[in-house]
Amino acid sequence: MRRREFIVGLGGVATAWPLSAQAQGPNRLRRIGAMMTHAENTTESQARKTVFEQALSELGWKSGRTIAIDYRWSVGDLERARAATAELLGLNPDLILASATTAARAAQAATRTIPIVFIAVSEPVRQGIVTSLARPGGNITGFTNLESTFGEKLVELLKEIAPAVNRAGFIFNPNTAPNAPLFARSAEAASPRMQVKIDTMSVSTPTEIENAIVKVASEPGGGLVFPPDTYTASHSNLIVELATRHSLPAIYSLKYFATDGGLAFYGIDVVEQYRRAAGYVDRIMKGEKPADLPVQNPTKYELVINLKAAHAIGLTVAPTLIARADEVIE
C-alpha cells in the first residue's frame, strides 16, 4: 500500500555530431540505441521500456514511424556494455540511452559525438562523466542515482528495521560500482554513533557473492547493505534467496529487490527516470545539445518494507517504521 511520497530537492568512434531534426527533415526516422541493465524478460525491464516508450509517444515520437529503438539487454557488466555499445554504434544511432554507470561509461568511452542520456548514475561529476551538474559539457547528460553519502542512511535504516544488527557487510563489484566504496566510507564515519561495524566486501562472481553472505552470517548480529551496482542487481534473485536462507536482514538500493522478496529498499524510482529521460531525448532530437541540459538529481526517495520477508527471517518491524514507509508489502 502506498503511504506517502517525500520530495527532495567498445566499438568504433563516431565522427560527426547528428544534425538537428530541423536540418534533417521532420519525417526522417530517428534511431535510439538503448542499453538496458537487466534481461529483457524481467518485470523491471518491461516496466522501464513501457514507460520510456509511452513518454516518447506522448511527445509525438511514434515507434516505427518517427522513431526506432534498438535495445541491448543485460549490460550490467563492463564487457557486455562495451560489446553492446559497439553493436549500437554500428546502427548509426541519433542518440544512446545508457542505464546506470557501466553503460554510461562504456558509451562515453566509445563516442564523444553522438548524444548520450544516462539514467541512475551515482555521482557523475566525481566519476568524470560530466564536468558539472549544471553544465555537463561534451555529449552526455542525464539523471543521477543516490549520492555516496546515502551509505550512512542505508545503515541507519537497516539498524532501525533490525536493531540487533551490529555488523553490516557492504557488498558490491568495484568494476561496475566504482563509487560503492564511498558509500561504505560514509557509513564508517557514522558507525560509532550507529554502533554498527562496516565490512566492505568486493565480489565479481556468484560464488563470491555467496561466500560474502555466508561470512556475514557466520556470527550473530550480521546485516547486508547493497549500494547501487549493476552487477549485484543482475544477481538479485540469488542475493535475496541467500539473505533469506541465512536469516540476514538486508537493505537494497533498487526497488525490485524488495518487491521480489527482499526485506527493504531505500532509493530512487528508476522507472520514473525513464519517463523523465524521454523529455531530454525529445529536446536533443529537436536540436538541443546535451552539454546545455543540466544533469538532474532525483526528485523522490522511497522506503519499501516487505513484511513477508521480515516474517520469513523471524523479524518484527516496529509499527512506527511501517507507518513511515512509502510502501509496505504484506
Secondary structure, 3 states (H helix, E strand, C coil): CECCCEECCCCCCCCCCCCCHHHHCCCCCEEEEEECCCCCCCHHHHHHHHHHHHHHHHCCCCECCCEEEEEECCCCCHHHHHHHHHHHHCCCCCEEEEEHHHHHHHHHHHCCCCCEEEEEECCCCCCCCCCCCCCCCCCEEEEECCCCCHHHHHHHHHHHHCCCCCEEEEEECCCCCCCHHHHHHHHHHHHHHHCCEEEEEECCCHHHHHHHHHHHHCCCCEEEEECCCHHHHCCHHHHHHHHHHCCCCEEECCHHHHHCCCCEEEEECHHHHHHHHHHHHHHHHCCCCHHHCCCECCCEEEEEEEHHHHHHCCCCCCHHHHHHCCEEEC
